[in-house]
Amino acid sequence: MRSEVHKLCPKLLVTVRTGKDSRGIEEIADALFPYDPQVKVATTRFKGVLLVYTNLTPHDAFRILNMTPPSVAERIVRVDTCVKTDLETISNAVLKLLPNYSFETFYVDCIRRGRYVKSSHEVEKCVGAMIVSKLGKRVCISCADIAVKIEIIDDLTLISIMKPEEDRIFKKRIPRV
């Protein structure tokens, strides 16, 4: 029986502004290097999508990058697990992660890159329906306790359970006087 967990699972997925991949790689590596000299930041075939491989835990790497986020970063997603892209495998992986969290409401947010599943919406409906039927939880987009983040990159699916909007990097603008 093949293992569901992908062998080379990144700890973070970082999206950067268009055309800023190399600057993102440099800033991410510089931020994590003092904590892990073996950190690797890889590009994907999708522009603006970077994968971070490190010996740090996903929580530690996420915390460090959020202390001083890369100037070109738009989102930082902590990766709790990764699996092959297949609806049943994704749903089962999510169900294995959820007992670690206390929640009543949730939503599923999927971003699909590549054509290994029909659509992001299909994944969101399938995973959401399974959580509702198996765990009896409620879907609430505006008042969710947790967000199930699913990032599909071709045949690799990254899954994370986060607080809603925790992955977003907001730059506060200083109002002009």
C-alpha positions in Angstrom: 0.0 0.0 0.0 1.5 3.4 -1.0 2.0 6.1 1.6 -0.4 9.0 1.5 2.1 11.5 2.7 4.4 12.9 0.1 8.1 12.2 0.7 9.4 15.8 0.1 6.9 17.9 1.9 7.7 21.6 2.2 7.1 23.4 5.5 5.7 26.6 3.9 4.2 27.9 0.7 4.8 31.6 0.1 3.2 33.6 -2.7 5.0 36.7 -3.8 4.1 39.5 -6.1 4.4 38.9 -9.9 8.0 39.1 -11.0 9.5 39.1 -7.5 10.4 35.4 -7.2 14.1 35.9 -6.9 13.8 38.7 -4.3 11.3 36.5 -2.3 13.7 33.6 -2.4 16.5 35.8 -1.1 14.5 37.4 1.7 13.0 34.1 2.9 16.3 32.3 2.9 17.9 35.3 4.8 15.2 35.3 7.4 15.4 31.5 8.1 19.1 30.9 7.6 20.1 31.9 11.2 17.7 29.2 12.5 18.4 26.6 9.8 21.5 27.0 7.6 20.2 24.2 5.3 17.0 26.1 4.4 16.0 25.8 0.7 13.5 27.9 -1.2 12.3 26.5 -4.5 10.3 28.0 -7.3 7.5 26.1 -8.9 6.4 26.2 -12.5 3.8 28.7 -11.4 5.1 32.3 -11.1 5.0 33.8 -7.7 4.7 30.4 -5.8 7.6 29.4 -3.7 8.1 26.3 -1.5 10.2 26.4 1.6 12.1 23.3 2.8 13.6 23.6 6.2 14.5 21.5 9.2 12.4 23.8 11.4 8.8 22.9 12.3 6.2 24.5 10.1 5.0 26.5 13.1 8.5 27.8 13.9 9.2 28.7 10.2 5.8 30.4 10.0 6.4 32.4 13.2 9.9 33.5 12.1 8.7 34.7 8.7 5.7 36.5 10.2 8.0 38.5 12.6 9.6 40.1 9.6 7.7 39.1 6.5 9.4 39.3 3.1 8.7 42.7 1.5 7.3 41.0 -1.7 5.2 38.3 0.1 1.4 38.2 -0.3 0.6 35.0 1.6 2.5 32.6 3.9 0.8 29.2 4.3 2.1 26.8 7.0 2.0 23.2 5.7 0.7 20.7 8.2 0.8 17.8 5.7 1.1 17.1 2.0 -0.3 14.3 -0.1 -0.8 13.3 -3.7 -3.5 15.2 -5.5 -6.6 13.0 -5.4 -10.0 14.0 -3.8 -10.2 11.0 -1.5 -6.6 11.3 -0.3 -7.0 15.0 0.3 -10.3 14.5 2.3 -8.8 11.7 4.4 -5.7 13.8 5.2 -7.8 16.7 6.3 -9.9 14.4 8.6 -6.7 13.1 10.2 -5.6 16.7 11.0 -8.8 18.0 12.4 -8.9 16.1 15.8 -5.9 18.3 16.8 -8.2 21.4 16.7 -11.1 22.5 18.8 -13.7 24.2 16.5 -17.4 24.3 15.7 -17.3 26.3 12.4 -15.0 26.2 9.5 -14.6 26.8 5.8 -12.4 25.2 3.1 -10.3 27.4 0.9 -8.7 25.7 -2.1 -6.3 27.1 -4.7 -5.7 24.8 -7.6 -2.6 25.2 -9.8 -2.5 22.6 -12.6 -5.1 20.3 -13.9 -5.0 17.3 -11.5 -8.5 18.0 -10.2 -11.5 19.4 -12.0 -11.8 22.7 -9.9 -11.0 24.3 -6.6 -14.8 24.5 -5.9 -15.1 20.7 -6.4 -12.4 20.2 -3.7 -14.0 22.7 -1.3 -17.4 21.0 -1.7 -16.1 17.5 -1.3 -13.8 18.2 1.8 -16.5 20.5 3.4 -19.2 17.9 3.0 -17.0 15.2 4.5 -16.2 17.4 7.5 -19.9 18.1 8.0 -21.0 14.5 7.6 -18.2 12.8 9.6 -17.6 15.4 12.4 -20.9 17.3 12.5 -19.3 20.7 12.2 -20.9 23.8 10.5 -19.6 25.7 7.5 -19.5 29.5 8.2 -17.4 31.6 5.9 -17.9 34.9 7.8 -17.6 33.5 11.4 -15.3 30.4 11.0 -13.2 29.2 13.9 -10.7 27.6 11.5 -9.9 27.7 7.8 -8.8 24.5 6.0 -6.3 25.7 3.4 -5.7 23.4 0.5 -3.0 24.4 -2.0 -2.8 22.2 -5.1 0.4 22.3 -7.2 0.0 19.8 -9.9 0.2 16.3 -8.3 1.3 17.7 -4.8 -1.4 19.0 -2.4 -0.4 21.0 0.6 -2.9 21.1 3.5 -3.0 23.4 6.5 -5.4 24.2 9.3 -5.1 27.9 10.2 -7.1 30.8 11.6 -9.1 32.6 8.9 -6.9 35.1 7.1 -3.8 34.0 9.1 -2.0 33.4 5.8 -2.4 37.0 4.5 0.4 39.5 4.8 -1.1 42.9 5.2 1.1 45.9 4.9 -0.2 48.7 7.1 -0.1 52.0 5.3 0.8 55.1 7.2 -1.9 57.7 6.6 -0.6 60.9 5.1 -1.2 64.0 7.3 
